């Protein structure tokens, strides 16, 4: 199975410093633990002018090829007139369009894309090209997974809440094989948008599913913390949705009451915010914090504070919990299902949150014993086995749908019948060339050399008839007979 990964571009300086890119990297890692028949193609910026990346960023992953096709992040959007930027969304670069229109694009089975403004482009570019000919079977197009990490639940994303934003997200769901969101709240909103814009007959064919983001918990260091220490911890940006001024005020009040506690903040931000001025002795802040430094700082935190209105991946909080921190969580729709419903520090309001912080500062040792429930729960649901099974199932379902589309489109085409007959002649595991020769031997007019020129179509038909594909040590594709 060939899977193309198209991650959203941000303004960060380092490509793999973005949480969603790390999520996709971890997806590769956990799926590879479950199966060895997936080849991954990672879209990266077409230049390194605005964003740093290197092949070494993916050297620890198996069966990965890097494709420099995405638009360079950081460009002045006023210079871009592509129709996608009306809702502050990154745009496809020319490299993407070129790939989608290439005949070899049909060799991809699944495309996982964050570009909800342009999911239809993937399908249309693959469909309406000059590469089709009446002699070739018109196979099913690569399945598109519409990965929505944001739907408009975040109050700061006002353009996604506007009509144009909702219509664009709805259109992306219509153009995709499957839509995945990272919270149950996002799934509810996506389904509401679909019901608003589409008829019941269209709704029946839409697939909208909430999934857990991937996280390689094996790479998160786990620490044994002093029982009597109380360091409150938060990782992430200084956005208003995180209520950090309130957390700083709560910590200051606890210190004024004689509690031995401190607020530790790790952030990508570079400037000291106004709300932190005067509270320096009650807090420690690591500014310009990169990933390696973030993982290092986890050992100094005891209680992970999660007072966040809306979050997509929530990876920083999750990694803090995996490292062994006791979470204090404000209940919000986005974190439904991520914590035990009966967890004592799962708070329903600001008063309960403040009371939980007070309890933890008063008796850290006992609080950490209570917190083990949430730590074990998080480690269990984010295990490599659990996440690998989740994403492997998604990929298999998408491939099945592509195969069904292929059979529906070209079951009566003469070449389809020839390929079906030739499958009986295939070796259990053979090379691409051997498969082409087997097909040619079942025809009076086709030659293996010419068949090689239309391998993407032949490969899709072979897949529809149950063949699978692997790669050898040299990177050559192998055909596994059904």
Buried (B, 14 or more C-beta within 10 A) or exposed (E): BBBBBBBBBBEBEBBBBBBBBBBBBBBBBBBBBBBEBBBBBBBBBBBEEBBBBEEEBBEEBBBBEBBBBBBBBBBEBEEBEBEBBEBEBBBBBEBBBEBBBBBEBBBBBBBBBBBBBBBBBBBBBBEEBEBBEEEBBBBBBBBBBBBBBBBBBBEEBEBBBBEEBBBBBBBBBBBBBBBBBBBBBBBBBBBEBBEEBBEEEEBEEBBBBBBBBBBBBEEBEEEEBEEEBBBBBBBBEBBEBBBBBBBBBBBBBBBEEEBEBBBBBBBBBEEEBEBBEEBEEBBBBBEEBBBEEBBBBBBBBBBBBBBBBBBBBBBBBBBBBBBBBBBBBBBBBBBBEBBEEEBBBBBEEEEBBBBBBBBBBBBBEEBBEBBEBBBEBBBEBBBBEEBBBBBBEBBEBBBEBBBEBBBEBBEEBEBBBBBBBBBEBBEEEBBBBBBBBBBBEBBEEBEBEEBEEBBBBBBBBBBBBEBBBBBEEEEEBBBBBE
